[in-house]
C-alpha cells in the first residue's frame, strides 16, 4: 500500500486502540500495513524493537533516508506522537 492522503485515515485508524494503556509495544505490532515497510526496515537495521526505543534522533535519521518523503515521515511521526501521548 502506498501512503497518500486518501488512505491516511485507514493507516492510523486503529492506533489509539492499539496503544491505549500499554506501557510498551513492539514496532512490528503497531506498524503493520505495507506503508510502514521502510520504517520497520529502518528499525530492524538499527536494532529497535519497541516503540519506546525510538527517539527524535531516530526519526530525523529515518526522515533523511532515500525514498522517505514528507507523507511517510508525517505518518510515522504522528504514530509516535500518539504513542507517547497515551503513555505519559
N, CA, C and O atoms as a GROMACS GRO file, in nm:
protein
  352
    1UNK      N    1   0.085  -0.117   0.000
    1UNK     CA    2   0.000   0.000   0.000
    1UNK      C    3   0.089   0.123   0.000
    1UNK      O    4   0.177   0.136   0.085
    2UNK      N    5   0.069   0.212  -0.094
    2UNK     CA    6   0.143   0.336  -0.091
    2UNK      C    7   0.066   0.434  -0.004
    2UNK      O    8  -0.057   0.428   0.005
    3UNK      N    9   0.138   0.523   0.060
    3UNK     CA   10   0.075   0.618   0.150
    3UNK      C   11   0.037   0.744   0.075
    3UNK      O   12   0.119   0.801   0.002
    4UNK      N   13  -0.086   0.786   0.092
    4UNK     CA   14  -0.131   0.912   0.036
    4UNK      C   15  -0.240   0.966   0.127
    4UNK      O   16  -0.282   0.900   0.222
    5UNK      N   17  -0.287   1.085   0.098
    5UNK     CA   18  -0.387   1.148   0.185
    5UNK      C   19  -0.516   1.068   0.191
    5UNK      O   20  -0.584   1.068   0.294
    6UNK      N   21  -0.550   0.999   0.084
    6UNK     CA   22  -0.675   0.923   0.079
    6UNK      C   23  -0.676   0.808   0.178
    6UNK      O   24  -0.780   0.776   0.235
    7UNK      N   25  -0.561   0.744   0.200
    7UNK     CA   26  -0.562   0.630   0.291
    7UNK      C   27  -0.495   0.660   0.425
    7UNK      O   28  -0.472   0.567   0.503
    8UNK      N   29  -0.463   0.786   0.453
    8UNK     CA   30  -0.402   0.824   0.580
    8UNK      C   31  -0.489   0.781   0.699
    8UNK      O   32  -0.437   0.728   0.797
    9UNK      N   33  -0.618   0.803   0.690
    9UNK     CA   34  -0.707   0.765   0.800
    9UNK      C   35  -0.708   0.615   0.820
    9UNK      O   36  -0.712   0.568   0.934
   10UNK      N   37  -0.705   0.537   0.712
   10UNK     CA   38  -0.700   0.392   0.726
   10UNK      C   39  -0.573   0.347   0.796
   10UNK      O   40  -0.576   0.254   0.877
   11UNK      N   41  -0.462   0.412   0.765
   11UNK     CA   42  -0.333   0.374   0.823
   11UNK      C   43  -0.332   0.398   0.973
   11UNK      O   44  -0.280   0.316   1.048
   12UNK      N   45  -0.389   0.509   1.018
   12UNK     CA   46  -0.380   0.547   1.158
   12UNK      C   47  -0.505   0.514   1.239
   12UNK      O   48  -0.509   0.540   1.359
   13UNK      N   49  -0.606   0.459   1.176
   13UNK     CA   50  -0.735   0.440   1.242
   13UNK      C   51  -0.729   0.362   1.372
   13UNK      O   52  -0.793   0.401   1.469
   14UNK      N   53  -0.655   0.254   1.377
   14UNK     CA   54  -0.653   0.171   1.497
   14UNK      C   55  -0.547   0.206   1.598
   14UNK      O   56  -0.531   0.133   1.696
   15UNK      N   57  -0.474   0.312   1.578
   15UNK     CA   58  -0.361   0.340   1.666
   15UNK      C   59  -0.403   0.363   1.811
   15UNK      O   60  -0.342   0.306   1.901
   16UNK      N   61  -0.504   0.444   1.835
   16UNK     CA   62  -0.543   0.472   1.973
   16UNK      C   63  -0.581   0.345   2.047
   16UNK      O   64  -0.538   0.326   2.161
   17UNK      N   65  -0.660   0.259   1.985
   17UNK     CA   66  -0.698   0.133   2.049
   17UNK      C   67  -0.577   0.044   2.070
   17UNK      O   68  -0.566  -0.022   2.173
   18UNK      N   69  -0.487   0.043   1.975
   18UNK     CA   70  -0.371  -0.045   1.982
   18UNK      C   71  -0.274  -0.004   2.091
   18UNK      O   72  -0.208  -0.089   2.150
   19UNK      N   73  -0.263   0.126   2.119
   19UNK     CA   74  -0.164   0.172   2.216
   19UNK      C   75  -0.224   0.211   2.350
   19UNK      O   76  -0.150   0.232   2.446
   20UNK      N   77  -0.354   0.221   2.359
   20UNK     CA   78  -0.416   0.266   2.484
   20UNK      C   79  -0.382   0.174   2.599
   20UNK      O   80  -0.405   0.053   2.593
   21UNK      N   81  -0.327   0.232   2.704
   21UNK     CA   82  -0.300   0.157   2.825
   21UNK      C   83  -0.180   0.066   2.821
   21UNK      O   84  -0.155  -0.008   2.916
   22UNK      N   85  -0.105   0.068   2.713
   22UNK     CA   86   0.012  -0.018   2.704
   22UNK      C   87   0.137   0.060   2.742
   22UNK      O   88   0.159   0.170   2.692
   23UNK      N   89   0.217   0.003   2.830
   23UNK     CA   90   0.341   0.068   2.869
   23UNK      C   91   0.440   0.065   2.753
   23UNK      O   92   0.517   0.160   2.735
   24UNK      N   93   0.438  -0.042   2.676
   24UNK     CA   94   0.528  -0.051   2.562
   24UNK      C   95   0.475  -0.156   2.466
   24UNK      O   96   0.415  -0.256   2.507
   25UNK      N   97   0.499  -0.133   2.340
   25UNK     CA   98   0.457  -0.227   2.236
   25UNK      C   99   0.566  -0.238   2.132
   25UNK      O  100   0.652  -0.150   2.121
   26UNK      N  101   0.564  -0.346   2.057
   26UNK     CA  102   0.664  -0.364   1.954
   26UNK      C  103   0.632  -0.278   1.832
   26UNK      O  104   0.515  -0.250   1.804
   27UNK      N  105   0.734  -0.239   1.763
   27UNK     CA  106   0.718  -0.162   1.641
   27UNK      C  107   0.640  -0.244   1.539
   27UNK      O  108   0.551  -0.192   1.470
   28UNK      N  109   0.672  -0.369   1.530
   28UNK     CA  110   0.608  -0.458   1.434
   28UNK      C  111   0.457  -0.472   1.459
   28UNK      O  112   0.380  -0.484   1.364
   29UNK      N  113   0.415  -0.471   1.585
   29UNK     CA  114   0.273  -0.489   1.615
   29UNK      C  115   0.189  -0.366   1.585
   29UNK      O  116   0.069  -0.378   1.563
   30UNK      N  117   0.250  -0.249   1.584
   30UNK     CA  118   0.176  -0.125   1.559
   30UNK      C  119   0.188  -0.081   1.414
   30UNK      O  120   0.089  -0.034   1.356
   31UNK      N  121   0.302  -0.095   1.355
   31UNK     CA  122   0.327  -0.051   1.217
   31UNK      C  123   0.307  -0.170   1.123
   31UNK      O  124   0.403  -0.223   1.067
   32UNK      N  125   0.182  -0.210   1.107
   32UNK     CA  126   0.155  -0.335   1.037
   32UNK      C  127   0.127  -0.322   0.888
   32UNK      O  128   0.152  -0.418   0.814
   33UNK      N  129   0.078  -0.209   0.841
   33UNK     CA  130   0.041  -0.202   0.700
   33UNK      C  131   0.166  -0.182   0.613
   33UNK      O  132   0.271  -0.142   0.662
   34UNK      N  133   0.152  -0.212   0.487
   34UNK     CA  134   0.263  -0.205   0.394
   34UNK      C  135   0.329  -0.069   0.384
   34UNK      O  136   0.447  -0.060   0.349
   35UNK      N  137   0.257   0.036   0.414
   35UNK     CA  138   0.312   0.169   0.409
   35UNK      C  139   0.424   0.193   0.509
   35UNK      O  140   0.497   0.292   0.498
   36UNK      N  141   0.437   0.106   0.606
   36UNK     CA  142   0.539   0.122   0.710
   36UNK      C  143   0.659   0.031   0.688
   36UNK      O  144   0.742   0.019   0.778
   37UNK      N  145   0.670  -0.032   0.573
   37UNK     CA  146   0.782  -0.121   0.547
   37UNK      C  147   0.916  -0.052   0.567
   37UNK      O  148   1.006  -0.108   0.629
   38UNK      N  149   0.930   0.069   0.516
   38UNK     CA  150   1.060   0.137   0.526
   38UNK      C  151   1.092   0.170   0.672
   38UNK      O  152   1.208   0.164   0.712
   39UNK      N  153   0.991   0.206   0.751
   39UNK     CA  154   1.016   0.236   0.891
   39UNK      C  155   1.051   0.110   0.969
   39UNK      O  156   1.142   0.111   1.052
   40UNK      N  157   0.980   0.001   0.942
   40UNK     CA  158   1.013  -0.127   1.008
   40UNK      C  159   1.154  -0.170   0.970
   40UNK      O  160   1.230  -0.217   1.055
   41UNK      N  161   1.190  -0.155   0.842
   41UNK     CA  162   1.325  -0.191   0.797
   41UNK      C  163   1.431  -0.105   0.867
   41UNK      O  164   1.534  -0.156   0.911
   42UNK      N  165   1.405   0.025   0.876
   42UNK     CA  166   1.498   0.115   0.944
   42UNK      C  167   1.517   0.071   1.089
   42UNK      O  168   1.630   0.064   1.138
   43UNK      N  169   1.408   0.041   1.156
   43UNK     CA  170   1.415  -0.001   1.296
   43UNK      C  171   1.490  -0.132   1.311
   43UNK      O  172   1.572  -0.148   1.402
   44UNK      N  173   1.464  -0.225   1.222
   44UNK     CA  174   1.534  -0.354   1.225
   44UNK      C  175   1.685  -0.334   1.208
   44UNK      O  176   1.765  -0.394   1.281
   45UNK      N  177   1.724  -0.251   1.112
   45UNK     CA  178   1.866  -0.225   1.086
   45UNK      C  179   1.934  -0.155   1.203
   45UNK      O  180   2.056  -0.164   1.220
   46UNK      N  181   1.855  -0.085   1.285
   46UNK     CA  182   1.910  -0.012   1.398
   46UNK      C  183   1.880  -0.078   1.532
   46UNK      O  184   1.890  -0.016   1.638
   47UNK      N  185   1.841  -0.206   1.526
   47UNK     CA  186   1.814  -0.286   1.646
   47UNK      C  187   1.710  -0.224   1.738
   47UNK      O  188   1.721  -0.233   1.861
   48UNK      N  189   1.607  -0.163   1.679
   48UNK     CA  190   1.496  -0.106   1.755
   48UNK      C  191   1.378  -0.200   1.744
   48UNK      O  192   1.332  -0.230   1.634
   49UNK      N  193   1.328  -0.247   1.857
   49UNK     CA  194   1.213  -0.338   1.853
   49UNK      C  195   1.090  -0.281   1.922
   49UNK      O  196   0.978  -0.320   1.890
   50UNK      N  197   1.109  -0.191   2.016
   50UNK     CA  198   0.998  -0.134   2.093
   50UNK      C  199   0.980   0.013   2.056
   50UNK      O  200   1.077   0.083   2.028
   51UNK      N  201   0.854   0.059   2.056
   51UNK     CA  202   0.828   0.199   2.025
   51UNK      C  203   0.901   0.292   2.121
   51UNK      O  204   0.944   0.401   2.082
   52UNK      N  205   0.914   0.251   2.246
   52UNK     CA  206   0.980   0.336   2.345
   52UNK      C  207   1.128   0.358   2.315
   52UNK      O  208   1.188   0.450   2.369
   53UNK      N  209   1.187   0.276   2.231
   53UNK     CA  210   1.328   0.289   2.195
   53UNK      C  211   1.351   0.394   2.086
   53UNK      O  212   1.464   0.440   2.068
   54UNK      N  213   1.247   0.431   2.014
   54UNK     CA  214   1.260   0.525   1.903
   54UNK      C  215   1.265   0.668   1.958
   54UNK      O  216   1.174   0.712   2.027
   55UNK      N  217   1.374   0.737   1.926
   55UNK     CA  218   1.394   0.874   1.973
   55UNK      C  219   1.376   0.972   1.857
   55UNK      O  220   1.360   0.932   1.742
   56UNK      N  221   1.379   1.100   1.890
   56UNK     CA  222   1.373   1.204   1.786
   56UNK      C  223   1.491   1.189   1.690
   56UNK      O  224   1.478   1.213   1.570
   57UNK      N  225   1.606   1.151   1.743
   57UNK     CA  226   1.724   1.130   1.660
   57UNK      C  227   1.697   1.022   1.555
   57UNK      O  228   1.736   1.037   1.439
   58UNK      N  229   1.631   0.914   1.595
   58UNK     CA  230   1.597   0.807   1.501
   58UNK      C  231   1.498   0.858   1.396
   58UNK      O  232   1.512   0.827   1.277
   59UNK      N  233   1.399   0.935   1.438
   59UNK     CA  234   1.300   0.986   1.343
   59UNK      C  235   1.365   1.079   1.241
   59UNK      O  236   1.331   1.076   1.123
   60UNK      N  237   1.459   1.162   1.287
   60UNK     CA  238   1.530   1.251   1.194
   60UNK      C  239   1.613   1.172   1.094
   60UNK      O  240   1.617   1.205   0.976
   61UNK      N  241   1.679   1.067   1.142
   61UNK     CA  242   1.760   0.983   1.052
   61UNK      C  243   1.669   0.912   0.951
   61UNK      O  244   1.703   0.903   0.833
   62UNK      N  245   1.555   0.863   0.997
   62UNK     CA  246   1.459   0.796   0.908
   62UNK      C  247   1.410   0.894   0.802
   62UNK      O  248   1.400   0.860   0.684
   63UNK      N  249   1.378   1.015   0.844
   63UNK     CA  250   1.326   1.118   0.754
   63UNK      C  251   1.424   1.147   0.640
   63UNK      O  252   1.381   1.182   0.530
   64UNK      N  253   1.552   1.133   0.666
   64UNK     CA  254   1.654   1.166   0.566
   64UNK      C  255   1.692   1.049   0.476
   64UNK      O  256   1.778   1.063   0.389
   65UNK      N  257   1.628   0.934   0.495
   65UNK     CA  258   1.656   0.818   0.409
   65UNK      C  259   1.601   0.842   0.269
   65UNK      O  260   1.498   0.906   0.252
   66UNK      N  261   1.670   0.788   0.171
   66UNK     CA  262   1.623   0.795   0.034
   66UNK      C  263   1.489   0.720   0.024
   66UNK      O  264   1.477   0.608   0.073
   67UNK      N  265   1.391   0.782  -0.038
   67UNK     CA  266   1.261   0.720  -0.056
   67UNK      C  267   1.160   0.752   0.052
   67UNK      O  268   1.042   0.716   0.040
   68UNK      N  269   1.204   0.818   0.157
   68UNK     CA  270   1.111   0.858   0.264
   68UNK      C  271   1.073   1.002   0.240
   68UNK      O  272   1.152   1.094   0.262
   69UNK      N  273   0.951   1.021   0.196
   69UNK     CA  274   0.904   1.155   0.170
   69UNK      C  275   0.834   1.216   0.290
   69UNK      O  276   0.826   1.154   0.396
   70UNK      N  277   0.784   1.334   0.271
   70UNK     CA  278   0.717   1.406   0.377
   70UNK      C  279   0.597   1.330   0.430
   70UNK      O  280   0.575   1.326   0.552
   71UNK      N  281   0.519   1.268   0.341
   71UNK     CA  282   0.398   1.197   0.383
   71UNK      C  283   0.433   1.078   0.473
   71UNK      O  284   0.373   1.060   0.579
   72UNK      N  285   0.528   0.997   0.432
   72UNK     CA  286   0.568   0.881   0.515
   72UNK      C  287   0.619   0.927   0.650
   72UNK      O  288   0.582   0.872   0.754
   73UNK      N  289   0.704   1.026   0.648
   73UNK     CA  290   0.759   1.076   0.774
   73UNK      C  291   0.649   1.128   0.865
   73UNK      O  292   0.647   1.097   0.985
   74UNK      N  293   0.557   1.206   0.811
   74UNK     CA  294   0.449   1.263   0.892
   74UNK      C  295   0.362   1.154   0.955
   74UNK      O  296   0.322   1.166   1.070
   75UNK      N  297   0.335   1.050   0.881
   75UNK     CA  298   0.252   0.941   0.934
   75UNK      C  299   0.324   0.870   1.047
   75UNK      O  300   0.264   0.841   1.151
   76UNK      N  301   0.452   0.842   1.028
   76UNK     CA  302   0.530   0.777   1.134
   76UNK      C  303   0.539   0.869   1.255
   76UNK      O  304   0.523   0.824   1.369
   77UNK      N  305   0.565   0.997   1.232
   77UNK     CA  306   0.575   1.094   1.342
   77UNK      C  307   0.445   1.103   1.418
   77UNK      O  308   0.446   1.106   1.541
   78UNK      N  309   0.332   1.107   1.348
   78UNK     CA  310   0.200   1.109   1.414
   78UNK      C  311   0.181   0.986   1.501
   78UNK      O  312   0.135   0.994   1.614
   79UNK      N  313   0.216   0.873   1.447
   79UNK     CA  314   0.203   0.747   1.520
   79UNK      C  315   0.286   0.751   1.648
   79UNK      O  316   0.238   0.711   1.754
   80UNK      N  317   0.409   0.799   1.638
   80UNK     CA  318   0.495   0.807   1.756
   80UNK      C  319   0.441   0.909   1.856
   80UNK      O  320   0.444   0.884   1.977
   81UNK      N  321   0.394   1.022   1.808
   81UNK     CA  322   0.337   1.124   1.898
   81UNK      C  323   0.216   1.069   1.972
   81UNK      O  324   0.201   1.092   2.092
   82UNK      N  325   0.130   0.997   1.901
   82UNK     CA  326   0.011   0.938   1.964
   82UNK      C  327   0.052   0.834   2.068
   82UNK      O  328  -0.008   0.828   2.175
   83UNK      N  329   0.151   0.755   2.038
   83UNK     CA  330   0.200   0.656   2.132
   83UNK      C  331   0.249   0.724   2.260
   83UNK      O  332   0.214   0.683   2.371
   84UNK      N  333   0.329   0.829   2.245
   84UNK     CA  334   0.385   0.897   2.362
   84UNK      C  335   0.276   0.968   2.442
   84UNK      O  336   0.284   0.972   2.565
   85UNK      N  337   0.176   1.023   2.377
   85UNK     CA  338   0.064   1.087   2.448
   85UNK      C  339  -0.012   0.984   2.532
   85UNK      O  340  -0.054   1.015   2.643
   86UNK      N  341  -0.029   0.866   2.480
   86UNK     CA  342  -0.102   0.762   2.551
   86UNK      C  343  -0.021   0.700   2.664
   86UNK      O  344  -0.076   0.629   2.748
   87UNK      N  345   0.107   0.724   2.665
   87UNK     CA  346   0.192   0.661   2.766
   87UNK      C  347   0.267   0.760   2.854
   87UNK      O  348   0.370   0.726   2.912
   88UNK      N  349   0.213   0.881   2.865
   88UNK     CA  350   0.275   0.979   2.955
   88UNK      C  351   0.225   0.960   3.096
   88UNK      O  352   0.265   1.033   3.186
   0.00000   0.00000   0.00000
